[in-house]
């Protein structure tokens, strides 16, 4: 059935999906990606050690021990000397977020007091992860080579194993934070990969990027052991990326080559558990919006914040031909990414094109879990100022204006005014509420009509037969 679906991809509907791959990519997005070289690299998070930060209440030192191996030669890469990591444009980054047992919130990532960030620079957001960039650097900001069992406990070897420690001070949003998530992402470049591998032609010292799949691990902030804080993933699988790759496979569909899924300049590849660390319910595209009056910039940059919550963003992108209102996200460098031209290459209403089923129930069915957060549409930041003027980014999510969770998903496709009215009047949803009101003053009743077995069951009205085939 998946093969059948892939053959139905057409250039007229898939051309728009090309933009999705580069929606939030920096200047390097113009580079091609060398997929053939990914087989030489594998990112590994080998252990996570968590301990309270000395003298700082509520803060934790999170030590991550990692490696990059070469599956072809069963060897390891020395990221401090190997050309793929030491050539210009190579990158290796660690991302730390928290609350993965519910929706990631990252509350407190900027500062534990949740004080507004006043800055003239673009790029500050409300719920970004804590990052360690340039792990391959030989400077003070780079990762450190493991030298002893005390440095790096719990690893099978210290050969080309590295460690980096970041301090985080998680702040409770809807509940006490007990868990975190770490991701290793980045791109080596196609230089010195293997004597037998011929890299594409390069210009000077600029080489094509290699989109290595990102690695993700989960940890507890209260480990029972001093030598590891690793835990199993506490979150359920909602979608299967292999279903996405039916069309996003780098092959020709019709007269269009549909690229494989790699984003942000080839840094973030093939792991949806990484995506939600940044694309969480408390994050919008406010970091790159500003007042464009009196400039030559695209006036859409001056628009209202757009949510980049994964559950809202992905549905909105794929519903480009169905939505009434264009879905526009402002990304890195204040790039304007209008997804209104995107056309889903299969039957849009069949949720099983992406979603999975567990024990006969689809992860798209209602009701949603109570822990699912509302989607922020307004952080109450002051960002509509001229370039160079001070911006005030509100990083405290308690006063964010949010869409209640079910409406946040359904309205991503069904965005017409009359449908939104139905969601609020009949379904109890809200498009401008706070998280504290959701579940108390705002109680969504959507499942009473659209839940399993009900008259307007999502599976029934979407004509989903349960096989995953196109309806």
C-alpha positions in Angstrom: 0.0 0.0 0.0 2.9 2.4 0.7 4.4 1.6 -2.7 1.1 2.3 -4.3 0.9 5.6 -2.6 4.4 6.7 -3.5 3.6 6.2 -7.2 0.8 8.7 -7.0 3.1 11.6 -6.0 2.9 14.2 -8.7 5.1 17.1 -9.5 2.1 19.5 -9.5 1.4 18.7 -5.9 4.9 17.9 -4.6 6.8 20.9 -5.9 5.7 22.9 -3.0 7.0 20.4 -0.5 10.5 21.3 -1.6 10.1 24.5 0.3 9.3 22.6 3.5 12.8 21.1 3.6 14.4 24.5 3.8 11.8 26.4 5.7 13.9 27.3 8.7 17.4 26.7 7.2 20.2 29.3 7.5 22.3 30.5 4.5 23.8 27.1 4.0 20.5 25.7 2.8 21.5 26.3 -0.8 24.0 23.5 -0.5 23.2 20.1 -1.8 23.3 17.2 0.6 25.5 14.1 0.1 23.2 11.3 1.2 25.5 8.6 -0.1 28.0 9.4 2.6 25.6 9.0 5.5 26.6 5.4 5.8 30.0 6.4 7.2 28.5 8.2 10.2 26.3 7.3 13.2 25.7 9.6 16.2 25.5 7.9 19.6 24.4 9.3 22.9 26.2 6.8 25.1 25.3 8.0 28.6 23.8 10.9 30.5 24.8 11.8 34.0 22.7 14.2 36.1 23.6 15.8 39.4 22.4 18.9 41.2 24.4 22.0 40.5 26.5 23.0 43.5 25.1 26.0 45.3 22.2 26.7 42.8 18.8 25.5 43.9 16.7 23.8 41.2 19.6 23.6 38.8 21.2 20.5 37.3 24.4 19.7 35.7 23.7 17.4 32.7 26.8 15.6 31.4 26.3 13.9 28.0 28.8 11.4 26.8 28.7 10.8 23.0 30.5 9.4 20.1 30.4 9.4 16.3 31.0 5.9 14.8 31.8 4.7 11.3 29.5 1.7 10.7 31.3 0.8 7.5 34.7 0.3 9.2 33.4 -0.4 12.7 35.6 2.4 14.0 35.1 5.8 15.6 35.6 9.3 14.4 37.9 11.7 16.1 35.8 14.8 15.8 38.8 17.0 16.8 41.0 16.0 13.9 38.9 14.3 11.2 38.4 16.4 8.1 34.6 15.9 7.9 34.3 17.6 11.2 37.1 20.1 11.0 36.4 21.5 7.5 34.5 24.8 7.2 30.7 24.6 7.6 30.8 21.4 9.6 28.7 21.5 12.8 27.9 19.3 15.8 25.4 20.5 18.4 23.7 19.2 21.6 20.1 20.2 22.4 18.6 19.9 25.8 14.9 20.2 26.5 12.5 19.1 29.3 9.1 17.8 30.0 9.1 15.0 27.4 6.7 12.9 29.4 4.0 15.5 28.4 4.6 18.1 25.7 8.1 19.6 25.8 7.9 23.1 27.3 11.5 24.2 28.0 10.2 26.7 30.6 13.1 28.5 32.1 15.6 27.8 29.3 16.4 31.5 29.0 16.4 32.2 32.8 14.8 30.6 35.8 13.1 33.9 36.9 11.3 33.9 33.5 12.3 37.5 33.1 11.6 39.0 29.7 14.6 39.0 27.3 15.3 42.6 26.1 17.6 42.6 23.1 18.2 44.3 19.8 19.2 41.0 18.2 16.9 38.6 16.4 16.9 34.9 17.4 15.6 34.9 20.9 12.6 32.7 21.5 10.2 31.9 24.3 10.8 28.1 24.6 14.1 27.2 22.9 16.3 24.4 24.1 19.6 24.9 25.9 22.3 24.3 23.3 26.0 23.4 23.2 27.2 24.3 19.7 30.6 23.6 18.1 31.2 20.3 19.9 33.9 19.5 17.3 35.8 22.7 18.2 39.2 22.5 19.8 38.5 25.6 21.8 37.0 26.0 25.2 33.4 25.6 24.0 34.1 22.2 22.4 33.4 18.8 23.9 36.2 17.2 26.0 37.7 13.8 25.2 37.0 11.1 27.8 40.2 10.3 29.7 39.0 8.1 32.7 36.1 6.1 34.0 35.5 8.9 36.4 35.0 11.3 33.5 32.9 9.0 31.5 31.2 6.2 33.4 29.1 3.6 31.7 30.7 3.5 28.3 32.2 0.4 26.7 35.3 2.3 25.5 36.9 5.7 26.0 38.3 5.7 22.4 37.0 8.8 20.7 34.3 9.3 23.4 33.5 12.9 24.3 31.7 14.7 27.1 30.0 18.0 27.5 28.3 19.4 30.6 25.5 22.0 30.5 23.7 23.5 33.4 19.9 23.6 33.2 17.3 25.1 35.5 13.9 23.8 34.5 10.9 25.7 35.7 7.6 24.0 36.3 4.9 25.0 33.8 1.9 22.7 34.3 3.6 20.3 36.6 7.0 19.7 38.3 9.7 18.8 35.8 11.1 15.4 36.3 12.5 14.4 32.9 14.5 15.8 30.0 15.5 15.0 26.5 18.9 15.4 24.8 19.6 15.3 21.0 22.9 15.2 19.1 22.6 16.8 15.7 24.7 18.4 13.1 26.5 17.8 9.8 29.9 16.6 8.8 31.0 17.6 5.4 32.1 15.5 2.5 35.8 15.9 2.9 38.1 13.0 3.7 35.2 10.6 4.3 36.8 7.5 2.9 39.6 6.8 0.4 37.2 4.8 -1.7 34.4 7.5 -1.6 34.5 10.2 -4.2 32.8 13.4 -2.9 31.0 15.7 -5.3 33.0 18.6 -6.7 33.6 21.3 -4.2 34.5 25.0 -4.5 37.6 26.0 -2.6 37.2 24.9 1.0 33.4 24.6 0.9 32.1 21.0 0.8 28.6 19.5 0.6 26.9 18.6 3.8 26.2 15.1 5.0 22.8 14.7 6.6 23.5 12.3 9.4 20.4 11.1 11.3 20.1 12.8 14.7 20.4 10.8 17.9 18.0 11.3 20.8 17.9 10.0 24.4 15.7 10.7 27.4 16.8 11.1 31.0 15.5 11.7 34.5 16.5 14.6 36.7 16.3 12.3 39.8 18.4 9.3 38.8 18.7 6.3 41.1 22.3 5.9 40.1 25.2 8.3 40.0 26.5 6.7 36.9 23.5 7.0 34.6 20.3 9.0 34.2 19.1 7.4 31.0 15.5 6.2 30.8 13.2 4.7 28.2 11.2 7.2 26.0 8.2 8.1 28.2 6.3 9.4 25.2 4.1 7.3 22.8 4.9 7.1 19.1 2.4 9.2 17.3 3.6 9.1 13.7 6.0 6.8 11.8 8.6 8.7 9.8 8.9 5.7 7.4 5.5 6.7 6.2 6.7 10.2 5.5 9.6 8.7 3.6 7.3 7.0 1.1 7.4 10.2 -0.9 10.3 12.0 0.8 12.7 9.4 -0.6 15.0 11.4 -2.9 13.5 9.7 -6.0 11.6 10.9 -9.0 7.9 11.1 -8.7 6.3 12.2 -11.9 8.8 14.8 -13.2 9.9 16.0 -9.7 12.6 14.6 -7.4 11.2 14.7 -3.9 14.1 15.2 -1.5 14.6 13.2 1.6 13.7 14.8 5.0 16.6 16.9 6.3 16.1 20.4 7.6 18.1 23.3 8.9 20.9 23.0 6.4 21.2 19.3 6.8 21.7 19.6 10.6 18.5 17.8 11.7 17.7 14.6 9.9 15.5 11.6 10.3 14.4 11.8 13.9 11.0 13.3 14.9 11.9 13.1 18.6 14.4 15.8 18.0 12.0 18.1 16.1 9.6 18.5 19.1 12.4 19.8 21.4 12.2 23.1 19.4 8.8 22.8 17.8 7.0 22.6 21.1 3.6 24.1 22.2 5.1 27.2 23.8 7.2 28.3 20.8 6.2 30.6 17.9 8.2 32.2 15.1 8.5 35.5 17.1 12.4 35.3 17.2 12.6 36.5 13.6 9.7 38.9 13.3 10.1 42.7 13.3 8.5 45.9 12.0 9.1 46.2 8.3 7.6 49.7 7.8 10.0 52.0 6.1 12.2 49.0 4.9 12.3 46.9 1.7 11.6 43.8 3.7 8.7 41.5 3.0 5.7 43.1 4.9 4.6 39.6 6.0 7.5 39.6 8.5 5.4 42.2 10.4 2.5 39.8 10.8 1.2 38.2 14.0 3.2 35.3 15.5 2.7 31.9 14.0 2.8 28.8 16.1 5.5 26.3 15.2 4.2 23.7 17.6 4.8 20.4 15.8 1.2 19.2 16.0 -0.1 22.4 14.5 2.7 23.2 12.1 3.0 19.9 10.3 -0.8 19.6 9.7 -0.9 23.2 8.5 2.0 22.7 6.0 0.4 19.6 4.5 -3.0 21.2 4.2 -1.7 24.1 2.0 -4.3 23.3 -0.7 -7.1 22.9 1.8 -6.7 25.7 4.2 -8.5 29.0 3.6 -5.8 31.1 5.2 -2.1 30.8 4.1 0.2 29.3 6.7 3.2 31.6 6.8 6.2 31.0 9.1 9.1 33.5 9.5 12.3 31.5 9.9 16.1 32.0 10.2 17.3 35.3 8.7 13.6 36.5 8.8 13.0 34.3 5.7 9.3 34.2 4.8 8.0 30.7 4.2 4.5 30.6 2.8 3.2 27.1 2.5 -0.1 27.9 0.8 1.2 26.3 -2.5 1.9 22.9 -0.8 -0.3 20.1 -2.0 -0.4 16.8 0.0 0.5 14.0 -2.5 -2.1 11.6 -1.2 -5.6 11.6 0.3 -5.3 14.4 2.9 -8.2 13.1 5.1 -6.5 9.7 5.7 -4.6 10.3 9.0 -3.0 6.9 8.6 -0.8 8.2 5.9 1.4 9.5 8.8 -0.2 8.4 12.1 0.2 4.9 13.6 -2.3 2.6 15.3 -1.8 1.0 18.7 -4.1 -1.9 19.6 -6.5 -0.9 16.9 -6.8 2.7 17.8 -5.2 5.4 15.8 -3.1 8.1 17.4 -5.2 10.7 15.6 -8.4 9.7 17.5 -10.1 11.7 20.2 -9.8 12.5 23.0 -6.3 13.7 23.2 -4.3 12.9 26.4 -5.0 15.4 29.2 -1.3 16.2 29.3 -1.2 17.7 25.8 -0.6 21.4 26.0 -2.4 24.1 24.2 -0.6 25.8 21.3 0.7 29.3 21.8 -0.3 31.9 19.2 0.7 35.0 21.1 3.6 35.1 23.6 2.8 38.7 24.5 6.2 39.8 23.3 7.0 43.3 22.0 8.6 42.6 18.7 7.1 45.0 16.2 10.0 47.4 16.4 12.3 48.8 13.7 15.5 46.8 13.0 18.1 47.5 15.7 15.6 48.7 18.3 15.1 46.7 21.5 12.7 43.8 21.4 11.1 42.4 24.5 10.6 38.6 24.3 8.2 37.2 27.0 9.5 33.8 28.0 7.0 33.2 30.7 4.3 30.9 29.2 1.6 31.4 31.9 0.1 34.4 30.1 0.5 33.1 26.6 -2.6 33.1 24.5 -3.2 29.6 23.3 -5.5 27.5 21.2 -6.9 24.6 23.2 -5.3 21.3 22.2 -7.9 19.5 20.0 -8.8 22.7 18.2 -5.1 23.4 17.7 -4.8 20.2 15.7 -8.2 20.2 13.8 -8.1 23.9 12.9 -4.7 23.4 11.3 -6.6 22.0 8.3 -10.2 23.1 9.1 -9.5 26.8 9.4 -12.6 28.3 8.0 -14.5 30.8 10.2 -17.7 28.7 10.4 -15.7 25.6 11.4 -13.8 27.5 14.1 -17.2 28.8 15.4 -18.4 25.2 15.6 -15.3 24.3 17.6 -16.0 27.0 20.1 -19.7 26.9 20.4 -20.3 23.2 20.2 -16.9 21.8 21.1 -16.0 24.1 24.0 -12.7 25.1 22.4 -10.9 28.4 22.6 -8.6 30.2 20.2 -7.4 32.8 22.8 -7.0 31.3 26.2 -4.3 30.5 28.8 -3.0 27.1 29.7 -4.4 27.4 33.2 -7.9 27.8 31.8 -7.6 24.7 29.6 -9.3 21.8 31.4 -11.0 24.2 33.9 -12.8 27.1 32.4 -12.1 25.8 28.8 -13.2 22.2 28.5 -13.2 20.7 25.0 -16.1 18.5 24.3 -15.1 17.4 20.8 -14.8 13.7 21.7 -18.5 13.6 22.6 -19.3 13.7 18.9 -16.0 12.9 17.2 -14.7 10.2 19.6 -14.5 6.5 18.7 -17.9 5.0 18.0 -19.7 8.3 18.0 -21.8 9.6 15.2 -19.1 11.9 13.9 -16.2 9.6 14.8 -13.0 11.0 13.2 -12.3 7.7 11.6 -15.8 7.7 10.1 -15.9 11.3 8.8 -12.4 11.0 7.4 -13.4 7.7 5.7 -10.5 5.8 7.2 -10.8 2.1 6.7 -8.1 1.1 9.2 -5.7 -0.3 6.6 -3.7 2.8 6.0 -4.6 2.8 2.3 -5.8 5.9 0.6 -9.5 6.5 1.2 
